């Protein structure tokens, strides 16, 4: 009989996610992963596969935790400006008060690895599609459905650009004033007369 694993794979995955999120694929070595998880290479390979498989698992874990939190914030009742304003404030507060300047792992992966690896590219594209769907769902719940599905889709994509842009600015070390101005400019689209907000 195969021996049961003697380590917490979820904990190991969390540690790998933090590494890949902060340093990227090429900037994270197997030695780094071994040191962070306290596990040997052979154990990691048995549990997750090779380094590329670990990276993909970490990216998927990021979606389950971090992007799911964004979805949760958008799901709290309110009009569109309230919902997305809450999400953007969370990003700004995390950066300027809590000092979380990691930015967005999905953004990083879209630049770092998606152009180089088809499997990563597909996962990134699928995740982007799900973010768009999450934003569209929030807009629909905020009573923008009367503007029509095509308008909802365009609004969701515009908000995605603002959201990901804000996350990039956070990682670049932008000052709070700049972050707030960028957030306000993105939200102003929802206040336009034809937005339904």
C-alpha positions as CSV (number, residue, x, y, z in Angstrom):
1,X,0.0,0.0,0.0
2,X,1.1,3.5,-0.8
3,X,2.2,5.6,2.3
4,X,-0.2,8.4,3.1
5,X,1.3,11.9,2.6
6,X,2.7,13.3,5.9
7,X,2.3,16.9,5.0
8,X,-0.5,19.4,4.5
9,X,-0.8,19.9,0.7
10,X,-3.0,23.0,1.1
11,X,-0.4,24.7,3.3
12,X,2.4,23.8,0.8
13,X,0.2,25.3,-2.0
14,X,-0.3,28.5,0.0
15,X,3.4,28.9,0.4
16,X,4.1,28.2,-3.3
17,X,1.4,30.7,-4.3
18,X,3.0,33.5,-2.2
19,X,6.4,32.8,-3.9
20,X,5.1,32.7,-7.5
21,X,2.9,35.7,-6.8
22,X,5.8,37.8,-5.5
23,X,8.7,36.6,-7.6
24,X,7.1,35.1,-10.8
25,X,7.9,31.8,-12.4
26,X,11.5,32.4,-13.4
27,X,12.2,34.2,-10.2
28,X,11.2,31.3,-8.0
29,X,13.5,28.3,-7.9
30,X,12.8,24.8,-6.6
31,X,15.2,25.6,-3.8
32,X,13.0,28.5,-2.8
33,X,9.9,26.3,-2.9
34,X,11.6,23.6,-0.8
35,X,12.8,26.1,1.7
36,X,9.3,27.8,2.0
37,X,7.4,24.6,2.3
38,X,9.9,22.7,4.3
39,X,9.5,19.8,1.8
40,X,11.9,18.0,-0.4
41,X,11.8,18.2,-4.2
42,X,10.7,14.6,-4.5
43,X,7.7,15.1,-2.2
44,X,6.7,18.2,-4.0
45,X,6.9,16.5,-7.4
46,X,4.8,13.6,-6.1
47,X,2.1,15.9,-4.8
48,X,1.9,18.6,-7.5
49,X,4.0,17.5,-10.5
50,X,6.8,19.6,-12.0
51,X,7.5,23.3,-11.4
52,X,5.1,24.3,-14.2
53,X,2.3,22.2,-12.6
54,X,3.1,23.9,-9.3
55,X,2.8,27.3,-10.9
56,X,-0.5,26.5,-12.5
57,X,-1.8,25.1,-9.2
58,X,-0.7,28.2,-7.5
59,X,-2.5,30.4,-10.0
60,X,-5.7,28.4,-9.7
61,X,-5.4,28.7,-5.9
62,X,-5.1,32.5,-6.2
63,X,-8.4,32.6,-8.1
64,X,-10.1,30.4,-5.4
65,X,-9.0,32.7,-2.6
66,X,-8.1,36.2,-3.8
67,X,-10.4,36.7,-6.8
68,X,-13.2,35.0,-4.8
69,X,-12.8,37.7,-2.2
70,X,-13.4,40.3,-4.9
71,X,-16.5,38.5,-5.9
72,X,-17.7,38.4,-2.3
73,X,-17.3,42.2,-2.0
74,X,-19.2,42.8,-5.2
75,X,-22.0,40.5,-4.0
76,X,-22.8,42.7,-1.0
77,X,-26.0,44.6,-1.9
78,X,-25.9,48.2,-3.3
79,X,-25.9,50.1,-6.5
80,X,-23.1,49.6,-9.0
81,X,-21.0,52.6,-7.7
82,X,-21.3,51.3,-4.1
83,X,-20.3,47.7,-5.1
84,X,-17.3,48.6,-7.2
85,X,-16.3,51.5,-4.9
86,X,-16.2,49.0,-2.1
87,X,-13.9,46.7,-4.1
88,X,-11.6,49.5,-5.1
89,X,-11.4,50.9,-1.6
90,X,-10.4,47.4,-0.4
91,X,-7.5,47.3,-2.8
92,X,-6.4,50.8,-1.9
93,X,-6.7,50.2,1.9
94,X,-4.8,46.9,1.6
95,X,-2.0,48.7,-0.2
96,X,-1.7,52.0,1.7
97,X,-2.7,50.9,5.2
98,X,-1.7,47.3,5.4
99,X,1.3,47.6,3.1
100,X,0.2,44.9,0.6
101,X,1.9,45.9,-2.6
102,X,2.0,42.5,-4.2
103,X,-0.4,43.6,-6.9
104,X,-2.3,40.9,-8.8
105,X,-1.0,37.4,-9.5
106,X,-3.3,37.1,-12.5
107,X,-1.8,40.4,-14.0
108,X,1.7,39.1,-13.3
109,X,1.0,35.8,-15.0
110,X,-0.6,37.4,-18.1
111,X,2.7,39.3,-18.7
112,X,5.2,36.9,-17.2
113,X,4.2,33.5,-18.5
114,X,1.0,33.6,-20.6
115,X,2.9,34.7,-23.8
116,X,5.4,31.9,-23.3
117,X,3.4,28.9,-22.2
118,X,0.1,27.8,-23.9
119,X,-1.2,26.1,-20.8
120,X,-0.6,29.2,-18.7
121,X,-2.1,31.3,-21.4
122,X,-5.3,29.3,-21.5
123,X,-5.6,29.4,-17.7
124,X,-5.1,33.2,-17.7
125,X,-7.6,33.7,-20.5
126,X,-10.2,31.5,-18.6
127,X,-9.6,33.4,-15.4
128,X,-10.0,36.8,-17.2
129,X,-13.3,35.5,-18.6
130,X,-14.5,34.5,-15.2
131,X,-13.6,38.0,-13.8
132,X,-15.6,39.6,-16.6
133,X,-18.5,37.3,-15.8
134,X,-18.2,38.2,-12.1
135,X,-18.3,41.9,-12.9
136,X,-21.2,41.5,-15.2
137,X,-23.1,39.6,-12.6
138,X,-22.5,42.4,-10.1
139,X,-23.7,45.0,-12.6
140,X,-26.8,43.0,-13.3
141,X,-27.6,42.6,-9.6
142,X,-27.1,46.4,-9.2
143,X,-30.2,46.9,-11.5
144,X,-28.2,47.7,-14.7
145,X,-29.9,44.8,-16.6
146,X,-32.3,47.3,-18.3
147,X,-29.3,48.7,-20.3
148,X,-29.1,45.4,-22.2
149,X,-26.6,42.5,-22.1
150,X,-24.2,44.2,-24.6
151,X,-24.0,47.3,-22.5
152,X,-23.4,45.2,-19.4
153,X,-20.6,43.4,-21.1
154,X,-18.9,46.6,-22.2
155,X,-19.3,48.1,-18.7
156,X,-17.8,45.0,-17.2
157,X,-14.9,45.1,-19.5
158,X,-14.3,48.8,-18.8
159,X,-14.3,48.1,-15.1
160,X,-11.9,45.2,-15.6
161,X,-9.5,47.6,-17.2
162,X,-9.8,49.9,-14.2
163,X,-9.5,47.1,-11.7
164,X,-6.4,45.5,-13.2
165,X,-4.9,48.9,-13.8
166,X,-5.4,49.8,-10.1
167,X,-3.7,46.5,-9.1
168,X,-0.7,47.3,-11.4
169,X,-0.4,50.8,-9.9
170,X,-0.5,49.3,-6.4
171,X,2.5,47.0,-7.3
172,X,4.3,50.0,-8.8
173,X,4.1,51.8,-5.4
174,X,1.7,54.5,-6.5
175,X,0.7,57.0,-3.8
176,X,-2.8,56.8,-2.3
177,X,-3.9,60.0,-4.0
178,X,-3.1,58.5,-7.4
179,X,-4.9,55.3,-6.6
180,X,-7.9,57.2,-5.4
181,X,-8.0,59.4,-8.5
182,X,-7.7,56.3,-10.7
183,X,-10.5,54.6,-8.8
184,X,-12.8,57.7,-9.0
185,X,-12.2,58.0,-12.7
186,X,-13.2,54.4,-13.3
187,X,-16.3,54.7,-11.1
188,X,-17.3,57.9,-12.9
189,X,-18.3,55.8,-15.9
190,X,-21.0,54.2,-13.8
191,X,-22.4,57.6,-12.9
192,X,-22.9,58.5,-16.6
193,X,-26.6,59.2,-17.5
194,X,-26.8,56.2,-19.8
195,X,-25.2,53.7,-17.3
196,X,-28.4,53.1,-15.4
197,X,-26.5,53.5,-12.1
